[in-house]
Amino acid sequence: MRDSRERLLDMLEAIGDIERYASRGRSAFDTDELLQTWVVRHLQIIGEAARVLPSDVQGRAPDIARSEIIGMRNILVHHYFDVDTDVVWRVIERDLPRLKTQIERLIESL
């Protein structure tokens, strides 16, 4: 079983993977189904890792929007025909940079 630090590192790795391919830009994302699938899969990894973090670790970083991350994971996994690529792109641009910083701080505190 993976410990909390490993889960947080999984999240950072997934963010880095998304950043690497999202750097191709919005138009590449909109036209490349494989890129969309890649990003969605890595967002699922982030959500799953967030879902299984123990409450004591969660308590160290109350600023992380855990319920929103898990909610998005649930949509991506269970309602995949309803995925809105505009929302996914906003997450990439707006939320992932902040989440990356928050996770890095949380890892330092462990």
C-alpha positions in Angstrom: 0.0 0.0 0.0 1.3 3.5 -0.9 1.9 5.9 1.9 0.7 9.5 2.0 4.0 10.9 0.8 4.0 8.5 -2.2 0.4 9.5 -3.0 1.4 13.2 -2.9 4.3 12.5 -5.2 1.9 10.7 -7.5 -0.1 13.9 -7.7 2.9 16.0 -8.4 4.1 13.6 -11.1 0.6 13.7 -12.7 0.6 17.5 -12.6 4.1 17.5 -14.2 2.9 15.1 -16.9 -0.1 17.3 -17.7 2.0 20.5 -17.7 4.4 18.9 -20.2 1.8 18.1 -22.7 -0.6 21.0 -22.1 2.3 23.2 -23.0 1.4 22.4 -26.6 -1.5 24.9 -26.1 -5.3 25.0 -26.2 -5.7 24.4 -29.9 -3.6 21.2 -29.7 -5.7 20.1 -26.7 -9.0 20.8 -28.6 -8.0 18.9 -31.7 -6.0 15.9 -30.2 -8.2 13.2 -28.7 -5.1 11.4 -27.4 -3.9 14.5 -25.6 -7.4 15.0 -24.1 -7.4 11.4 -22.9 -3.9 11.8 -21.5 -4.9 14.8 -19.5 -8.1 13.3 -18.2 -6.3 10.1 -17.1 -3.8 12.2 -15.1 -6.5 14.3 -13.5 -8.1 11.0 -12.5 -4.8 10.0 -10.8 -4.7 13.3 -8.9 -8.3 12.8 -7.8 -7.8 9.2 -6.7 -4.7 10.1 -4.7 -6.5 13.0 -3.1 -9.4 10.6 -2.3 -7.3 8.2 -0.3 -5.2 10.7 1.7 -5.7 10.1 5.4 -7.5 12.8 7.4 -4.4 13.7 9.4 -2.6 14.6 6.2 -5.6 16.4 4.8 -5.7 18.5 8.0 -2.2 19.8 7.3 -3.4 21.4 4.1 -7.0 22.7 4.5 -6.4 25.1 1.6 -6.3 22.2 -0.9 -9.8 21.9 -2.5 -9.9 18.2 -1.9 -13.7 17.8 -2.4 -13.6 19.6 -5.7 -10.6 17.5 -6.9 -12.5 14.3 -5.9 -15.7 15.5 -7.4 -13.9 16.1 -10.7 -12.4 12.7 -10.5 -15.8 11.2 -10.1 -17.1 13.0 -13.1 -14.1 11.9 -15.2 -14.5 8.3 -14.2 -18.2 7.8 -14.0 -19.7 10.5 -16.4 -17.0 10.5 -19.1 -19.5 11.4 -21.8 -20.3 14.6 -19.9 -16.7 15.8 -19.7 -16.5 19.5 -20.7 -13.1 20.2 -22.2 -13.5 23.9 -21.4 -13.6 23.0 -17.7 -10.7 20.7 -18.0 -8.6 23.4 -19.7 -9.5 25.9 -17.0 -8.4 23.4 -14.4 -5.1 23.1 -16.3 -4.5 26.8 -16.5 -6.0 28.0 -13.2 -6.0 25.2 -10.6 -3.1 22.9 -11.3 -0.3 25.6 -10.7 -1.8 26.4 -7.3 -2.4 22.8 -6.4 1.2 22.0 -7.3 2.5 24.6 -4.9 0.1 23.4 -2.2 1.2 19.8 -2.6 4.9 20.8 -2.5 4.3 22.6 0.8 2.4 19.7 2.2 5.2 17.3 1.3 7.7 19.5 3.1 5.6 19.5 6.2 5.5 15.7 6.4 
